[in-house]
Amino acid sequence: MCGICGISHSDHRTPERTSLETMTRALVHRGPDSDGFYIAPGIGLGMRRLAIIDVEGGNQPIPNEDESLWIVFNGESHNFPDLFADLVKRGHEFRTRSDSECILHLYEEYGDECVHHLRGQAAFALWDANKKRLLLARDRMGKKPLYYAVQNGTLYFASELNALLKALPQKPEVNLEAIDLYLSLQYIPDPLTVYHGVHKLPPAHRLVWQNGVATPGCYWDFSYQPKHEQSEAALIEELRSLLKESVKMRLISEVPLGAHLSGGIDSSIIVALMAELSDAPVKTFSVGFEEESYSELEYARAVAQRYSTEHHEFILKYDDIPGTLEKISRHFGEPFGDASAIPLYYISKLTREHVTVVLNGDGGDEDFAGYQRYWLDPLANRYLRAPQFLTRGLIPSIAGFLPVSSDRPVGRSLVDGLKRLHQLPEIDARASILRWGSYFSPRQRAQLWKREFRFDADNAQRLLAEKFDSAEGSFLDKTLYTDLHTYLPGDLLVKTDRMGMAASIEPRSPFLDHKMVEWSARVPDLFKVRGRSGKYLLKKAFAGDLPESVLKHSKQGFGIPIGTWFRGPLHDWARELLTGSSAGLSEWFDTGAVENLLGEHRASRVNHGKRIYALTMLALWRQGIHV
């Protein structure tokens, strides 16, 4: 795992080494083991390396045999042993035994189609000196990031926004429309960033830079049709085989590895398979809270005990939070409102004390329909067929009088659920995550912005609805497709990458192997959602491998007691940050609306915990860019 960056001048000037060094210094946490540079007319490549494969010989940038091709690569191609053997048979000569060099020789064989041969996580830049041509590419699911910008005929790229901004000769303007999308989604969706003219390369995309023109394009997608027609027993056997293979591939490492164990179904299955495939005890890492209703440590311990893992735990307390949020904000480089980044940051720091590579359960919910909203959506659609005086009037009004509590995760609070019913008639059914999410509704966003800043109330809904409509299949198929193309790469994988890299560890996600994603998409709805539960097939396939308590435990997610903290010990800190004399958001937002939000939350009229968190992360980012 690494951090990569580069500069390419269309007039073939030689980039300055000092600019590349400035960029790589901003990426040290992604690669503390070494740095490297390649500088020639028209191109400058830089990288920071976290050594995982070919530790002694795999330093980058790496050239091909005649040094006409050069590459910097962030990620792991988990099928590289097979690729290496095939390329040697084809006559290619290797300087190293690294997966990075495999990509160079794949490019010699297949050109830009080399991306189809990679299986894993990747972001790379490949310079073809003969053609004066730069190829950027990102893995299918979006596990590894890549940002780019073009200014004055020059392309700049980097693994993180902060590194990219170090090299840009012109400071980009803040994109307020992107911030408005953030208020709805809790992240800024690709290809946008918080800055005008600075872009995320989307997942499954490559970009060619040649003759001063940047041309991005998609190279892969998957379909939910046709559905598998095998019996349940045959599907279970195939699922177990696919996931076991995916885990086995991700155990290839020359450095110590372990697993993040939340106590949920997905990470528990990964630990079970690791234990089956490993000769030594698996190292597992879990995080809990003083607030017991949020903590799933008892379930993580049950799995750890069953498989005799070398288990480590961390208890997160609120008094650690303010300083931590400033650090987290810097690592994201733009507003990012998923509060589960906090425990992931701490558990990643603990993990790095013992291992360098960590497997996780990311993607299980999106592959097999694990979120509650997947079975709630059909009920909501039926609810909306009731008379409007009920759905828009009476029921939301009654729910509004109910007091809320922050001592339970939002997904397990009936009152929180009832209070969201008012959103259902306002939000497009195709935007499932906005229906049930705890962030700003169109009405709340309009109240927040000052009069001179007005944006399309339906912008986030339209983005999700367009993705929904581009898929084939059932309502559930389309919702899963939307999540895998928006929420997963925009939120979950950003969080996993940045918090892992903040601690210099490499996360690996077996559920997000592209073969696993392609296969699970074609599993019929009946084997995903049954009654008030998701992941039917996954649970059935691994029922014998998990403790009964884990199987029966309802979906909780990586929730944290942020509502409790903002009602109590963090209230004054948040109020000063958001409404104090130096509050940076007062330029954009109505201070009265922010005060009202804080007041409603403290009085337990509405649980605004996640909204307050989103605003604090926006405010901390705004402070950071003015430092």
Long-range contacts (C-beta under 8 A, 24 or more apart in sequence): 1-30, 1-31, 1-50, 1-52, 1-74, 1-75, 1-76, 1-500, 1-501, 1-505, 1-506, 2-30, 2-31, 2-47, 2-48, 2-49, 2-50, 2-60, 2-72, 2-73, 2-74, 2-75, 2-159, 3-27, 3-28, 3-29, 3-30, 3-31, 3-47, 3-48, 3-74, 3-158, 3-159, 3-160, 3-163, 3-501, 4-45, 4-46, 4-47, 4-72, 4-73, 4-74, 4-123, 4-124, 4-125, 4-146, 4-157, 4-158, 4-159, 5-45, 5-46, 5-47, 5-72, 5-156, 5-157, 5-158, 5-159, 5-163, 5-164, 5-167, 6-43, 6-44, 6-45, 6-46, 6-72, 6-125, 6-134, 6-156, 6-157, 6-158, 7-43, 7-44, 7-154, 7-155, 7-156, 7-167, 8-42, 8-43, 8-44, 8-127, 8-134, 8-154, 8-155, 8-209, 9-42, 9-153, 9-154, 10-42, 10-153, 10-154, 10-155, 10-211, 10-212, 11-153, 12-41, 12-42, 12-132, 13-41, 13-42, 14-39, 14-40, 14-41, 14-42, 14-44, 15-39, 15-43, 15-44, 16-44, 17-44, 19-44, 19-166, 19-167, 20-44, 20-45, 20-46, 20-167, 21-46, 22-166, 22-167, 23-158, 23-163, 23-164, 23-166, 23-167, 24-48, 24-163, 25-166, 26-158, 26-160, 26-162, 26-163, 26-166, 27-158, 27-159, 27-160, 27-163, 29-331, 29-501, 29-502, 29-503, 29-504, 30-74, 30-159, 30-160, 30-501, 30-504, 31-504, 32-504, 34-59, 36-60, 36-61, 36-72, 37-61, 38-63, 38-70, 38-72, 38-127, 40-129, 42-132, 43-70, 43-127, 43-129, 43-134, 45-70, 45-71, 45-72, 45-125, 45-127, 46-72, 47-72, 47-74, 50-356, 50-504, 50-506, 51-254, 51-255, 52-76, 52-253, 52-254, 52-255, 52-356, 52-357, 52-506, 53-80, 53-97, 53-98, 53-99, 53-252, 53-253, 53-254, 54-96, 54-97, 54-98, 54-254, 55-254, 55-255, 57-95, 57-96, 57-97, 57-98, 58-96, 58-97, 58-98, 58-100, 58-101, 60-100, 62-95, 62-96, 62-98, 62-100, 62-101, 62-104, 63-95, 63-104, 64-101, 64-104, 64-105, 64-108, 65-92, 65-93, 67-129, 68-128, 68-129, 68-130, 69-104, 69-107, 69-108, 69-126, 69-127, 69-128, 69-129, 70-126, 70-127, 70-129, 71-100, 71-101, 71-103, 71-104, 71-124, 71-125, 71-126, 71-127, 72-100, 72-124, 72-125, 73-99, 73-100, 73-103, 73-122, 73-123, 73-124, 74-122, 74-123, 74-124, 74-144, 74-159, 75-120, 75-121, 75-122, 75-123, 75-124, 75-139, 75-143, 75-144, 76-120, 76-121, 76-122, 76-506, 76-508, 77-102, 77-103, 77-118, 77-119, 77-120, 77-122, 78-119, 78-120, 78-249, 78-250, 78-252, 78-508, 78-513, 79-118, 79-119, 79-120, 79-249, 81-252, 83-117, 100-124, 107-135, 112-206, 112-208, 112-219, 113-219, 115-206, 115-219, 115-220, 116-219, 116-220, 119-249, 119-513, 119-514, 119-515, 120-249, 120-513, 121-508, 121-509, 123-159, 123-201, 125-157, 131-210, 132-210, 132-211, 133-208, 133-209, 133-210, 134-208, 134-209, 134-210, 135-206, 135-207, 135-208, 135-209, 136-201, 136-206, 136-207, 136-208, 136-209, 137-201, 137-205, 137-206, 137-207, 137-219, 138-201, 138-202, 138-203, 138-204, 138-205, 138-206, 139-203, 139-204, 140-203, 140-204, 140-220, 140-514, 140-517, 141-203, 141-204, 141-363, 141-484, 141-488, 141-489, 141-493, 141-509, 141-512, 141-514, 141-517, 142-190, 142-202, 142-203, 142-204, 142-488, 142-489, 142-493, 143-493, 143-496, 143-497, 143-507, 143-509, 143-512, 144-497, 145-200, 145-494, 145-497, 146-200, 146-201, 147-193, 147-198, 147-199, 147-200, 147-201, 148-198, 148-199, 148-201, 148-207, 148-214, 149-197, 149-198, 149-199, 150-197, 150-214, 151-197, 153-212, 155-209, 155-214, 160-331, 160-333, 160-498, 161-193, 161-194, 161-195, 161-198, 161-332, 161-333, 161-334, 162-330, 162-333, 164-198, 165-195, 165-198, 165-333, 168-198, 172-196, 172-197, 172-198, 173-197, 176-453, 176-455, 176-588, 177-455, 177-459, 179-335, 179-588, 179-618, 180-445, 180-449, 180-455, 180-459, 181-459, 181-460, 181-463, 182-335, 182-337, 182-614, 182-618, 183-439, 183-440, 183-445, 183-448, 183-614, 184-434, 184-439, 184-440, 184-442, 184-445, 184-459, 184-460, 184-461, 185-433, 185-434, 185-437, 185-439, 185-460, 185-486, 185-487, 185-490, 185-491, 186-336, 186-337, 186-338, 186-437, 186-439, 186-491, 186-610, 186-614, 187-336, 187-337, 187-338, 187-490, 187-491, 187-494, 188-334, 188-335, 188-490, 189-463, 189-486, 189-490, 190-489, 190-490, 191-216, 193-334, 194-334, 194-335, 194-621, 195-334, 202-489, 203-485, 203-489, 220-514, 222-514, 222-517, 222-518, 222-521, 223-472, 223-521, 223-522, 224-471, 224-472, 224-473, 224-474, 224-477, 224-478, 224-480, 224-481, 224-521, 224-522, 225-472, 225-473, 225-522, 226-522, 227-522, 227-523, 227-524, 228-522, 228-523, 228-524, 232-527, 232-537, 232-540, 235-523, 235-527, 235-537, 236-537, 236-540, 236-541, 238-519, 239-519, 239-520, 239-537, 239-538, 239-541, 240-541, 240-542, 242-513, 242-515, 242-516, 242-519, 243-269, 243-273, 243-510, 243-511, 243-516, 244-273, 244-276, 244-277, 246-510, 246-511, 246-513, 246-515, 246-516, 247-273, 247-274, 247-277, 247-359, 247-510, 248-277, 249-513, 250-359, 250-508, 250-510, 251-277, 251-278, 251-359, 253-356, 253-357, 255-355, 255-356, 255-357, 256-283, 256-354, 256-355, 256-356, 256-357, 257-283, 257-355, 257-356, 257-357, 257-358, 257-359, 258-282, 258-283, 258-284, 258-285, 258-310, 258-351, 258-354, 258-355, 258-357, 258-358, 258-359, 259-283, 259-284, 259-285, 259-309, 259-358, 259-359, 259-360, 260-284, 260-285, 260-286, 260-347, 260-351, 260-358, 260-359, 260-360, 260-361, 260-507, 261-285, 261-286, 261-300, 261-303, 261-304, 261-309, 261-311, 262-286, 262-296, 262-300, 262-361, 262-558, 263-296, 263-297, 263-298, 263-299, 263-300, 263-301, 263-302, 263-303, 263-550, 263-553, 264-296, 264-299, 264-361, 264-550, 264-553, 264-555, 264-556, 264-557, 265-361, 265-364, 265-370, 265-535, 265-538, 265-539, 265-542, 265-546, 265-550, 265-551, 266-361, 266-362, 266-363, 266-364, 266-365, 266-370, 266-511, 266-538, 267-360, 267-361, 268-299, 268-300, 268-303, 268-361, 268-546, 268-547, 268-550, 269-361, 269-364, 269-538, 269-542, 269-545, 269-546, 270-359, 270-360, 270-361, 270-510, 270-511, 271-303, 271-304, 271-307, 271-309, 272-303, 272-306, 272-307, 272-542, 272-545, 272-546, 273-510, 273-545, 274-359, 275-307, 275-308, 275-309, 281-307, 281-308, 281-309, 281-310, 282-307, 282-309, 282-310, 283-309, 283-310, 283-312, 283-354, 283-355, 284-309, 284-310, 284-311, 284-312, 285-311, 285-312, 285-313, 285-314, 285-347, 285-350, 285-351, 285-354, 285-358, 286-311, 286-312, 286-313, 286-314, 286-347, 287-313, 287-314, 287-315, 287-316, 287-343, 287-344, 287-346, 287-347, 287-350, 288-313, 288-314, 288-315, 288-316, 289-315, 289-316, 289-343, 289-560, 289-561, 290-315, 290-316, 290-317, 291-407, 291-561, 291-564, 293-407, 293-408, 293-409, 293-412, 293-561, 294-409, 294-559, 294-560, 294-561, 296-553, 296-556, 298-549, 299-547, 299-549, 299-550, 299-553, 302-547, 302-549, 302-550, 303-546, 303-547, 303-550, 306-546, 306-547, 312-350, 312-351, 312-354, 314-343, 314-346, 314-347, 314-350, 316-342, 316-343, 316-346, 316-560, 318-561, 318-565, 318-568, 318-569, 318-570, 319-569, 320-346, 321-565, 321-570, 322-570, 322-573, 325-616, 325-617, 325-620, 326-620, 326-624, 327-502, 328-499, 328-502, 328-617, 329-617, 329-620, 329-621, 329-624, 330-624, 331-498, 331-499, 331-501, 331-502, 332-494, 332-498, 332-617, 332-621, 334-621, 335-614, 335-617, 335-618, 335-621, 336-491, 336-494, 336-495, 336-498, 336-617, 337-439, 337-610, 337-613, 337-614, 337-617, 337-618, 338-491, 338-492, 338-495, 339-560, 339-562, 339-610, 339-613, 340-495, 340-557, 340-558, 340-559, 340-560, 341-495, 341-498, 341-499, 342-560, 343-558, 343-560, 344-495, 344-496, 344-499, 344-500, 344-558, 345-499, 345-502, 345-503, 348-499, 348-500, 348-502, 348-503, 348-505, 349-502, 349-503, 351-503, 351-505, 352-503, 352-504, 352-505, 355-505, 356-504, 356-505, 356-506, 357-505, 357-506, 357-508, 358-500, 358-505, 358-506, 358-507, 358-508, 359-507, 359-508, 359-509, 359-510, 360-496, 360-507, 360-508, 360-509, 361-509, 361-511, 362-492, 362-493, 362-496, 362-507, 362-509, 362-511, 362-512, 363-488, 363-509, 363-511, 363-512, 363-516, 363-517, 364-511, 364-535, 364-538, 365-534, 365-535, 365-555, 366-480, 366-483, 366-484, 366-487, 366-488, 367-480, 367-511, 367-516, 367-517, 367-520, 367-521, 367-538, 368-520, 368-523, 368-528, 368-534, 368-535, 368-536, 368-537, 368-538, 369-476, 369-480, 369-525, 369-528, 369-529, 369-534, 369-535, 370-534, 370-535, 370-555, 371-534, 371-555, 372-411, 372-436, 372-534, 372-555, 373-432, 373-433, 373-435, 373-436, 374-432, 374-476, 374-479, 374-480, 374-528, 374-529, 374-534, 375-529, 375-531, 375-532, 375-533, 375-534, 376-436, 377-429, 377-432, 377-435, 377-475, 377-476, 377-479, 378-475, 380-424, 380-429, 380-435, 381-429, 381-475, 383-421, 383-424, 384-424, 384-425, 384-429, 388-425, 391-421, 391-424, 391-425, 392-422, 392-425, 395-421, 396-421, 396-422, 403-604, 403-605, 404-604, 404-605, 404-606, 404-607, 405-604, 405-607, 406-561, 406-562, 406-563, 406-564, 406-566, 406-567, 406-604, 406-607, 406-609, 407-561, 407-564, 409-556, 409-557, 409-559, 410-438, 410-559, 410-563, 410-607, 410-610, 411-555, 411-556, 411-557, 411-559, 412-554, 412-556, 413-607, 416-607, 419-606, 419-607, 427-461, 428-458, 428-461, 428-462, 428-464, 428-465, 430-461, 430-464, 430-465, 430-468, 430-469, 430-478, 430-479, 430-482, 431-460, 431-461, 431-464, 431-465, 431-468, 432-464, 432-479, 432-482, 432-483, 433-464, 433-482, 433-483, 433-486, 433-487, 434-460, 434-461, 434-464, 438-607, 438-609, 438-610, 438-611, 439-610, 439-611, 439-614, 440-611, 440-614, 444-611, 447-590, 447-593, 448-589, 448-590, 448-593, 448-594, 449-588, 449-589, 449-590, 450-588, 450-589, 450-590, 453-588, 474-525, 476-525, 476-528, 476-529, 477-521, 477-525, 480-521, 481-521, 484-517, 488-512, 562-609, 562-610, 562-612, 562-613, 563-601, 563-607, 563-608, 563-609, 563-610, 564-609, 565-609, 566-598, 566-601, 566-608, 566-609, 566-612, 566-613, 567-601, 567-602, 567-604, 567-609, 571-598, 571-602, 574-598, 574-612, 574-615, 574-616, 577-616, 577-619, 577-620, 578-612, 578-615, 578-616, 578-619, 583-619, 584-619, 584-622, 584-623, 584-626, 585-615, 585-618, 585-619, 585-622
